[in-house]
Structure formats: structure tokens, C-alpha cells
Amino acid sequence: MPQFFHRRWSTLSRLVFYGAPLYLAALAWMAAASFTSPFAVGTNIAVDQPIPFSHEHHAGRLKIDCRYCHETVEQAAFAGMPSTEVCLHCHTEVWTGHQAVKPILASRDTQVPLAWRRVHDLPDFACFDHSIHVQTGVGCVTCHGRVDQMPQVWKTETMTMQWCLECHRAPQGRLRPREEVFSMTWRAPTDPAELAELAETLQLEDVPESSVELQTALVELYDIQSYTSCSNCHQ
């Protein structure tokens, strides 16, 4: 019986048989990567605001505490945004004629609030409470990055569910004393003398011998639970 298919069709069929799974896997990987790409999640993209407010200048050079503008961060779910009156506490005295301050003065004169644009804008179905995280020793820089070095603020973290769950499952390495939550430069001490001093300040029963043990002690001190149930964030 004559051969119906040419021999090269056998080679082609093998390529399809073995290559198709690899091709589909590559497509799946590309699709997954696209959902977490900087473009998709909005990281490293500076957001324009109604006034050219520089965190690098205010929080960095002037060392203004985060809580001066974000007044409710310790008591409420929403950290709060600076009102026109907060801005005018300083700008009725300094830079009063500068172009950058004119929108603030216009807001005062028209009684129309400043329309700040959210940089970290979680979906409505995700419930996030700033006060809980602040009270359990999660530093601002952990989620927001070094805003004291940003002329315009941008997202440094993806804020995806997977990113949040990684911290909820293993908060060690992301914690600090409550007194250092708003510090942009705090680092866990490694020197035994500094660890002993910090343990005394925190009134820990045992002095941690390393920064790893310090993190474990902070988890116990602040009674941090590993909340990963859907209902914790999707209420």
C-alpha cells in the first residue's frame, strides 16, 4: 500500500504534539505577567495633583510628619487628605505669591475643596483600615515606599491581593515599633546593645539576639494574627 502522507508530516506532527503545550504555557505566562505589569497595576507612575505638592520637599527636606497632612491615619480606615486649611497653616506665611500656591488660595476664595487624586486606589470591594496596620507596627514606607524622596508620589508596590496575602501570612520582616511607624529611615538594629536597649523600651521579656528574633517578638507583642479569610478584607 502506498504511503498516504509524506514522511515530513510525521516530523511536523511531532513538533505540534510537543510544541503546543509549551506554546500554550508561554501564552499563559505572558497573560499572567500582563496582569501584574507596572502598566496594569499602575506602579512607578507619578500622579499629577491639583497643586504641584512635593513630598520630597515637605516630608524629606522639611521633615514634616505624615500625620500633619494625613490626620486620621491612626484612628480611621482612611488616612485623610490635607484640606485647604491645613495647607494654609503654612502658606499664608511662606511662598504666598508663588505660582504653586495659587490653587490653594483659589480653593480658599471659592470654598471649593482641593480635588486630590488617589495614588493608592484600592477597589471598592477591598476593605483596608490604616489604623489597624499602624497600630500593629506596619510602617508607612512598607506600603508607600520612600515618599520623602518623591517629587510626585507614585505606587511602589502592586497592592494586589497576592501582595497583601504575602504579608498577612508572614508579617515578620515588615514590622517595627509603633513609635517608628512614621519614620522613613528606620532599620531594625543588629547590634546587641541596640537590641537590648530597644527590648527595654518595648518592655520585652526576653532580649532578642537578632533582627529576626525582634520581628518574632513584635508579632507576639502586638498580638498579630494571620488573617487570610476572604471575609477579613471583603466584607
C-alpha positions as CSV (number, residue, x, y, z in Angstrom):
1,M,0.0,0.0,0.0
2,P,1.5,3.3,-1.0
3,Q,2.3,5.8,1.8
4,F,-0.5,8.3,2.1
5,F,1.3,11.1,4.0
6,H,4.8,12.3,3.2
7,R,7.4,11.5,5.8
8,R,7.9,15.1,6.7
9,W,4.3,15.2,8.1
10,S,5.5,12.9,10.8
11,T,8.1,15.4,11.8
12,L,5.5,18.2,11.7
13,S,3.1,16.2,13.9
14,R,5.8,15.6,16.5
15,L,6.5,19.4,16.6
16,V,2.9,20.2,17.1
17,F,2.4,17.5,19.7
18,Y,5.4,18.5,21.8
19,G,5.4,22.2,20.9
20,A,1.7,23.0,21.5
21,P,1.9,22.6,25.4
22,L,5.0,24.8,25.5
23,Y,3.3,27.4,23.3
24,L,0.2,27.4,25.5
25,A,2.3,27.6,28.7
26,A,4.1,30.6,27.3
27,L,0.8,32.3,26.4
28,A,-0.5,31.6,30.0
29,W,2.7,33.0,31.5
30,M,2.5,36.2,29.3
31,A,-1.1,36.7,30.3
32,A,-0.3,36.3,34.0
33,A,2.6,38.7,33.7
34,S,0.5,41.3,31.9
35,F,-1.9,41.4,34.9
36,T,1.0,42.3,37.3
37,S,3.0,44.5,34.9
38,P,3.7,48.1,36.0
39,F,1.3,49.4,33.4
40,A,-1.6,47.1,34.6
41,V,-1.1,47.8,38.3
42,G,0.0,51.4,38.0
43,T,3.3,51.2,39.7
44,N,6.1,53.7,39.2
45,I,3.7,56.2,37.5
46,A,3.7,59.6,39.0
47,V,0.2,61.0,39.6
48,D,-0.5,64.7,38.8
49,Q,-2.2,66.6,41.6
50,P,-4.2,69.9,41.7
51,I,-1.1,71.5,43.1
52,P,2.5,70.6,42.5
53,F,3.0,69.2,46.0
54,S,6.4,67.7,46.6
55,H,6.7,65.0,49.3
56,E,10.5,65.2,48.7
57,H,10.4,68.8,49.9
58,H,7.8,68.6,52.7
59,A,8.4,65.1,54.2
60,G,12.1,64.9,53.1
61,R,13.8,68.2,53.5
62,L,11.4,69.9,55.9
63,K,10.8,66.6,57.9
64,I,7.1,67.3,58.3
65,D,5.4,64.3,60.0
66,C,3.0,62.3,57.9
67,R,0.2,62.9,60.4
68,Y,0.2,66.6,59.9
69,C,-1.5,66.2,56.5
70,H,-2.9,62.6,56.9
71,E,-4.6,63.4,60.2
72,T,-6.8,60.3,60.7
73,V,-4.3,57.6,59.8
74,E,-4.1,56.5,63.4
75,Q,-7.8,56.4,64.2
76,A,-9.7,55.6,61.0
77,A,-9.6,53.4,57.9
78,F,-8.9,56.4,55.7
79,A,-5.7,58.2,56.3
80,G,-7.2,61.5,55.3
81,M,-6.0,64.1,52.8
82,P,-4.9,67.7,53.6
83,S,-7.7,70.2,53.5
84,T,-7.2,73.7,52.1
85,E,-7.0,75.0,55.7
86,V,-4.1,72.6,56.5
87,C,-2.1,73.9,53.6
88,L,-2.9,77.5,54.6
89,H,-1.4,76.9,58.1
90,C,2.0,77.5,56.4
91,H,1.1,79.1,53.1
92,T,-0.4,82.2,54.4
93,E,3.1,83.0,55.6
94,V,5.5,81.3,53.2
95,W,5.5,81.2,49.4
96,T,2.3,83.3,49.3
97,G,3.0,84.7,45.9
98,H,4.3,81.5,44.3
99,Q,2.5,80.0,41.3
100,A,2.3,76.7,43.0
101,V,0.3,78.2,45.9
102,K,-2.3,79.9,43.8
103,P,-4.7,76.9,43.5
104,I,-4.7,76.8,47.4
105,L,-5.7,80.4,47.6
106,A,-8.3,79.9,44.9
107,S,-9.7,77.0,46.9
108,R,-10.0,79.2,49.9
109,D,-11.6,82.1,48.0
110,T,-14.1,79.9,46.1
111,Q,-14.8,77.5,49.0
112,V,-14.2,74.6,46.6
113,P,-12.1,71.8,48.2
114,L,-8.8,70.7,46.6
115,A,-9.5,67.7,44.3
116,W,-6.7,65.4,45.3
117,R,-6.2,62.3,43.1
118,R,-5.7,59.0,44.8
119,V,-2.4,57.2,44.1
120,H,-3.2,54.1,46.1
121,D,-6.8,53.5,45.0
122,L,-8.0,50.0,46.1
123,P,-11.2,48.6,44.5
124,D,-14.4,49.2,46.4
125,F,-14.7,45.5,47.3
126,A,-11.4,45.6,49.2
127,C,-11.7,46.9,52.8
128,F,-8.4,48.3,54.1
129,D,-8.0,50.0,57.5
130,H,-5.0,52.2,58.0
131,S,-5.4,52.4,61.8
132,I,-5.2,48.7,62.3
133,H,-1.9,48.4,60.3
134,V,-0.4,51.5,62.0
135,Q,-1.3,50.2,65.5
136,T,0.4,46.8,64.7
137,G,3.7,48.3,63.6
138,V,3.5,48.4,59.9
139,G,5.5,51.4,58.7
140,C,4.2,53.8,56.1
141,V,7.3,53.1,54.0
142,T,6.4,49.4,53.8
143,C,3.4,50.1,51.6
144,H,4.1,53.6,50.2
145,G,7.8,53.5,49.7
146,R,10.2,56.3,50.3
147,V,7.7,59.2,49.7
148,D,10.3,61.5,51.3
149,Q,12.3,61.0,48.1
150,M,9.4,61.5,45.6
151,P,8.8,64.9,44.0
152,Q,5.5,63.4,42.9
153,V,4.1,60.3,44.6
154,W,3.8,57.0,42.8
155,K,2.9,53.5,43.7
156,T,6.0,51.4,44.6
157,E,4.0,48.2,45.4
158,T,1.4,46.4,43.4
159,M,-1.3,46.4,46.1
160,T,-2.6,43.2,44.6
161,M,-4.4,40.6,46.7
162,Q,-1.4,38.3,46.4
163,W,0.9,41.0,47.7
164,C,-1.4,41.6,50.7
165,L,-1.6,37.9,51.5
166,E,2.1,37.5,51.5
167,C,2.3,40.0,54.4
168,H,-0.7,38.6,56.2
169,R,0.8,35.1,56.1
170,A,4.2,36.2,57.2
171,P,4.3,39.7,58.6
172,Q,7.8,39.1,60.0
173,G,10.3,41.4,58.3
174,R,7.7,44.2,57.8
175,L,7.2,45.2,61.4
176,R,8.7,47.9,63.6
177,P,8.0,49.5,67.0
178,R,4.9,51.7,66.8
179,E,7.0,54.7,67.7
180,E,8.9,54.2,64.4
181,V,5.9,53.7,62.1
182,F,6.1,57.1,60.5
183,S,9.9,57.1,60.1
184,M,11.2,56.8,56.6
185,T,14.7,55.7,57.6
186,W,14.2,53.2,60.5
187,R,16.0,49.9,60.2
188,A,15.9,47.0,62.6
189,P,19.0,47.1,64.8
190,T,21.6,44.3,64.6
191,D,23.9,45.5,67.3
192,P,23.3,43.5,70.6
193,A,23.5,46.7,72.7
194,E,20.9,48.4,70.5
195,L,18.7,45.4,70.6
196,A,18.9,45.3,74.3
197,E,18.0,49.0,74.5
198,L,15.0,48.5,72.2
199,A,13.9,45.5,74.2
200,E,13.9,47.6,77.4
201,T,11.9,50.4,75.6
202,L,9.3,47.9,74.4
203,Q,9.3,46.1,77.7
204,L,10.0,42.7,76.1
205,E,10.5,39.8,78.5
206,D,13.5,38.4,76.5
207,V,16.1,40.4,74.7
208,P,16.2,39.4,71.0
209,E,19.6,38.3,69.8
210,S,18.9,39.3,66.1
211,S,16.6,41.3,64.0
212,V,14.8,38.1,63.1
213,E,14.0,37.4,66.8
214,L,12.9,41.0,67.1
215,Q,10.3,40.6,64.4
216,T,9.0,37.5,66.1
217,A,8.8,39.4,69.4
218,L,6.9,42.2,67.7
219,V,4.3,39.7,66.3
220,E,3.7,38.5,69.9
221,L,3.8,41.9,71.4
222,Y,1.2,43.4,69.1
223,D,-0.8,40.1,69.0
224,I,-0.8,40.0,65.2
225,Q,-2.9,37.3,63.8
226,S,-2.5,35.7,60.3
227,Y,-5.8,36.9,58.8
228,T,-6.3,35.3,55.4
229,S,-10.0,34.6,55.4
230,C,-11.9,36.2,52.5
231,S,-14.3,37.9,54.9
232,N,-11.5,39.9,56.6
233,C,-10.9,42.1,53.5
234,H,-14.1,41.5,51.5
235,Q,-16.9,42.4,54.0
